[in-house]
Structures are given as structure tokens and as C-alpha cells.
């Protein structure tokens, strides 16, 4: 069953952000032989993936991979000290991004 989940998740990664019908998932994720044997083989696997919270379903019954939750921690970017110095010297505002000093006490290990 783990292999079937992986096949479906890999297929939905290729269609990132788009809802895909059950028929299309059954046809393309498992290959033509699996689809020929059982045209609705992915339905129970899709239900399990929804219960696990890995994918989501819309009102029309189409599925997509859940978009990743963005957090403040993940949006941080590292820049070299030289680039940080140049950005600080420019005096411009960079929105939510903060330029931190690596020499400050809170950034020391």
C-alpha cells in the first residue's frame, strides 16, 4: 500500500497546485496495466491520504497535494556578511526581511 501512496503523491507533485480528477489519477499514477485491471484502484488510497492530511479534496471531488504551510522560520535567507553590510548601508527597507548582524550576541552559538 505504501508504493501506491508514493505513486499518487509523485503524480500530484507533478500537477502542483492543480486539482486532478480521480479518473485522471487512476489512469496516470499507476500505469495503463493497473488501470486496465481496476479503473478505480486509487479511490481507497486517496481517501486514506485525505485522512492523513497529505492531500485535499475540492467540492467537485478532485484532489491535489496540500500546499506547504509557510512559516516565518522557513522564509529566512542567509546572506554573506559582506552582502549584509552592503544592504544595511543602502538604507532601503526590504519588507519582512531583516538584516541581522552575525556578530551580535543573540546570533552566537
C-alpha positions in Angstrom: 0.0 0.0 0.0 2.9 2.3 0.6 4.0 2.1 -3.0 0.6 3.1 -4.2 0.6 6.1 -1.9 4.0 7.1 -3.2 2.9 6.8 -6.9 -0.1 9.0 -6.2 1.9 11.6 -4.3 4.5 11.7 -7.0 1.9 12.2 -9.7 0.2 15.0 -7.7 3.6 16.7 -7.2 3.9 17.0 -11.0 0.5 18.8 -11.1 1.4 21.0 -8.2 -1.4 23.4 -7.2 -3.9 22.0 -9.6 -6.9 19.8 -8.7 -6.9 16.5 -10.6 -9.9 14.2 -11.1 -10.0 10.6 -9.7 -10.2 9.2 -13.2 -7.0 11.0 -14.3 -5.2 9.9 -11.1 -6.2 6.3 -11.6 -5.2 6.4 -15.3 -1.8 8.1 -15.0 -0.4 7.3 -11.5 -0.4 3.6 -11.7 0.2 2.9 -15.3 -2.1 1.6 -18.0 -1.9 -2.1 -16.8 -3.2 -1.3 -13.3 -5.9 1.0 -14.8 -6.9 -1.8 -17.2 -7.2 -4.3 -14.3 -9.1 -1.9 -11.9 -10.1 1.5 -13.2 -10.8 2.8 -9.7 -7.8 1.4 -7.8 -6.8 4.7 -6.3 -10.1 5.6 -4.6 -9.3 3.9 -1.2 -5.8 5.2 -1.3 -6.9 8.7 -2.0 -9.3 8.5 1.0 -6.5 7.4 3.3 -4.3 10.2 2.0 -7.0 12.8 2.8 -7.4 11.3 6.3 -3.7 11.6 6.8 -3.8 15.2 5.7 -1.3 14.8 2.8 -3.8 15.8 0.1 -7.0 17.8 -0.1 -10.3 17.4 -2.0 -12.5 20.1 -3.5 -16.3 20.2 -3.9 -16.1 18.6 -7.3 -14.2 15.5 -6.0 -10.8 16.4 -7.4 -7.6 16.1 -5.4 -4.4 18.0 -5.1 -1.3 17.9 -2.9 -1.7 20.2 0.1 0.3 23.4 -0.2 3.1 23.6 2.3 2.5 25.9 5.3 4.8 28.8 5.2 6.3 30.0 8.5 8.4 32.9 9.5 11.3 30.5 10.3 11.3 29.0 6.8 11.3 32.3 5.0 14.7 33.3 6.5 17.5 33.5 4.0 21.2 33.5 4.7 23.4 36.1 3.0 27.1 36.6 3.4 28.3 39.2 5.9 29.7 41.3 3.0 26.3 41.4 1.2 24.5 42.1 4.5 26.8 45.1 5.1 26.1 46.4 1.6 22.3 46.0 2.1 22.5 47.7 5.5 24.5 50.6 4.0 21.9 51.1 1.3 19.3 52.3 3.9 16.4 50.7 2.0 13.5 48.8 3.5 13.3 45.2 2.5 9.7 44.4 3.7 9.5 41.5 6.1 13.2 40.7 5.7 15.5 41.8 8.5 19.3 42.1 8.1 20.9 40.7 11.2 24.4 41.1 12.4 26.3 37.8 12.7 28.5 39.5 15.4 25.5 40.3 17.7 25.3 38.2 20.9 22.0 36.6 20.1 23.4 35.1 16.9 26.4 33.5 18.6 26.2 29.7 19.4 
